Amino acid sequence: MIATGVFRYDNKYSAPTKEQRERYMKGEYEEHCFGPENEIMVIVYDDAAYLKDDTDGARILFTGAKDKGKVYDEISRILSEHAEREKGGREFKSGNEI
């Protein structure tokens, strides 16, 4: 039985542990790229999905059938966040900007 979970890594130098790679990231896989410059890569395994965002260095490992499907929601969220950043939209302004 594969345990489910979502593991977030703060930067590109943080990565799944050796145990996580051996447990979830094995066998056949598919790679998919998203974003205007293919900055988001998702590697889909039988028991996991691994998301790599090269814009901010974030890495997320989704494990198990239930959580593996959440990767596509996360991709949509990240793409929206990147688009908003590119537009320069900021909700708050400092006192100096007003």
N, C-alpha and C positions, 0 to 999 in steps of 0.2 A: 504494500500500500504506500502511495506517495503522499506525504504530508503536504498540505497547501500552505502558502505564505507568500508574502511580498517582502523582498529584501532590498532596501535602498542604500546606495553607496554615494557619498557626497561628491566625489570627484573621480576623474578617470584613473587615478592611481589606486583608489579603493576598488576592490573587485571581489567577485565571489571567492569564497575560500576553496581550498583544494577539495575539501569534503563536498561542498556544494557543487563544484564542477563535476566531480566523479558521480555524484548522486543524481543530478538533474540534467546536466549539459552533456549528454552522451548520445551516441547513435546518429541517425539521419537528422538533418536539419535543413531549414530553408532560411535564406537571408532576404529581407525586404528593406528598402530604403525609402524614407519619406522626407519631405521638406523641399524647398526650392533648390537647395544645393546638396540634397541627400545627406544632410547633417544628422539625421536620426536613422539609426539602423536597428532593426529587430531581427533577432535570430530565434526562430521557432523550432523547438525540439519536441519530442513526443510528450515529455513530462514538464516542460517549462518554456518560458519565453524570456529572452534577455534583451532589454532595451538599452541602447547606447546613444546618448545625446551629446554630440561633439560641440554644440554651441556653448553649453555650460558645464560639460564634463560629467553630468549625472549618469548613473548606471542603475538599472532596476532589474531585479530577477523576480519573475512571477512563476510560482511553482504550483503544480497540481492543476487538474482540469478546471476547477472553479476559478482560481485566481489567474491562471494563464490567459483566460479570455479578457481580463481587465486591461491587458496591454494595449488594446485598440482604443479604449477610453482614454488611457494615459497619453497615447500619441495625439489624439485630438486636442487634449488639454494643452500639451506642450506646443503643438503647432499654433494654437490660438495665442498662447503666451508669447511666442516668438514674433508672431505677426503684430501683436500689440506693441511689443518693444520696438519693432522696426518703424512703426508709425510714429513713435515718439510720444505716444499717449501716456500721460501720467495723471493719476487721479488727484494727487496732492501737489501743492506748490509750496515752496518755502516762503517765508515772509519777504525775502529779497526779490522774489519773482512776481509778486503781486503788484 
